[in-house]
Amino acid sequence: MKKIVILLIVVAVYNYANAQDFAKRLTEAKTAYAAGKLDDSRFAMEQMLQELDIITGKEVLKVLPAKMGDKAANTKNDNVTGSSGFFGVIIHREYGTTDSTNTQLEIISNSPVVASLNALLSVPFMGASGDNKIIKINGYKAMVEKVSGTNDRTDYEIKLPLNSTLITLRAPGYSQDDVIKMANTLPIGDIAKLLQ
């Protein structure tokens, strides 16, 4: 019971600190705007939005499955990176304990790859050619493709566009069917709600 109380206190302090950073940036933006320093105001708002993206990314990590196939989530390698301008946020999670065979999940908001992937998915004969196959993951169109693995092994990667977000799942050492089953454990609807 004592550990649970300590954990709740740590989470509350962390959330309070994030809220303070957000409020601080908002105050900076308002102050700079009132002083006519529009560039400073814009910079403070960009920082505020980047912090908001990182907070959202951490919320996405909470809804991801604890296990993918036969591998448990390696949460110590979880990473959320905000990027001002080009990408919104990059969310990274690994499943497994060895680097070479870890199943990797990356979620990139505002990905420039989404437009070309959506074009491939909308023209089935183009998207389902060669080493690519169009599939559905929890009702969303996605593409599974063969990629070269280590030791002449064939590995598979799934790319799923979700509005302007790209979800990529790489699972070395698994069959195509196994990778599709793993992808179907992702709470795509919950991820979409958080990232909209």
RARAFEN-V396376 format. One record per residue. N is the residue number from 1. RES is the residue in three letters. SS is DSSP state (H for helix, E for strand, - for the rest). Layout:
BEGIN
N,RES,SS / N,RES,SS
END
This chain:
BEGIN
1,MET,- / 2,LYS,H / 3,LYS,H / 4,ILE,H / 5,VAL,H / 6,ILE,H / 7,LEU,H / 8,LEU,H / 9,ILE,H / 10,VAL,H / 11,VAL,H / 12,ALA,H / 13,VAL,H / 14,TYR,H / 15,ASN,H / 16,TYR,H / 17,ALA,H / 18,ASN,H / 19,ALA,H / 20,GLN,H / 21,ASP,H / 22,PHE,H / 23,ALA,H / 24,LYS,H / 25,ARG,H / 26,LEU,H / 27,THR,H / 28,GLU,H / 29,ALA,H / 30,LYS,H / 31,THR,H / 32,ALA,H / 33,TYR,H / 34,ALA,H / 35,ALA,- / 36,GLY,- / 37,LYS,- / 38,LEU,H / 39,ASP,H / 40,ASP,H / 41,SER,H / 42,ARG,H / 43,PHE,H / 44,ALA,H / 45,MET,H / 46,GLU,H / 47,GLN,H / 48,MET,H / 49,LEU,H / 50,GLN,H / 51,GLU,H / 52,LEU,H / 53,ASP,H / 54,ILE,H / 55,ILE,H / 56,THR,H / 57,GLY,H / 58,LYS,H / 59,GLU,H / 60,VAL,H / 61,LEU,H / 62,LYS,H / 63,VAL,H / 64,LEU,- / 65,PRO,- / 66,ALA,- / 67,LYS,E / 68,MET,E / 69,GLY,- / 70,ASP,- / 71,LYS,E / 72,ALA,E / 73,ALA,E / 74,ASN,- / 75,THR,H / 76,LYS,H / 77,ASN,H / 78,ASP,- / 79,ASN,E / 80,VAL,E / 81,THR,E / 82,GLY,E / 83,SER,- / 84,SER,- / 85,GLY,- / 86,PHE,- / 87,PHE,- / 88,GLY,- / 89,VAL,E / 90,ILE,E / 91,ILE,E / 92,HIS,E / 93,ARG,E / 94,GLU,E / 95,TYR,E / 96,GLY,- / 97,THR,- / 98,THR,- / 99,ASP,H / 100,SER,H / 101,THR,H / 102,ASN,- / 103,THR,E / 104,GLN,E / 105,LEU,E / 106,GLU,E / 107,ILE,E / 108,ILE,E / 109,SER,- / 110,ASN,- / 111,SER,- / 112,PRO,- / 113,VAL,H / 114,VAL,H / 115,ALA,H / 116,SER,H / 117,LEU,H / 118,ASN,H / 119,ALA,H / 120,LEU,H / 121,LEU,H / 122,SER,H / 123,VAL,- / 124,PRO,H / 125,PHE,H / 126,MET,H / 127,GLY,H / 128,ALA,- / 129,SER,- / 130,GLY,- / 131,ASP,- / 132,ASN,E / 133,LYS,E / 134,ILE,E / 135,ILE,E / 136,LYS,E / 137,ILE,E / 138,ASN,- / 139,GLY,- / 140,TYR,E / 141,LYS,E / 142,ALA,E / 143,MET,E / 144,VAL,E / 145,GLU,E / 146,LYS,E / 147,VAL,E / 148,SER,E / 149,GLY,- / 150,THR,H / 151,ASN,H / 152,ASP,H / 153,ARG,- / 154,THR,E / 155,ASP,E / 156,TYR,E / 157,GLU,E / 158,ILE,E / 159,LYS,E / 160,LEU,E / 161,PRO,E / 162,LEU,E / 163,ASN,- / 164,SER,- / 165,THR,E / 166,LEU,E / 167,ILE,E / 168,THR,E / 169,LEU,E / 170,ARG,E / 171,ALA,E / 172,PRO,- / 173,GLY,- / 174,TYR,- / 175,SER,- / 176,GLN,H / 177,ASP,H / 178,ASP,H / 179,VAL,H / 180,ILE,H / 181,LYS,H / 182,MET,H / 183,ALA,H / 184,ASN,- / 185,THR,- / 186,LEU,- / 187,PRO,- / 188,ILE,H / 189,GLY,H / 190,ASP,H / 191,ILE,H / 192,ALA,H / 193,LYS,H / 194,LEU,H / 195,LEU,H / 196,GLN,-
END
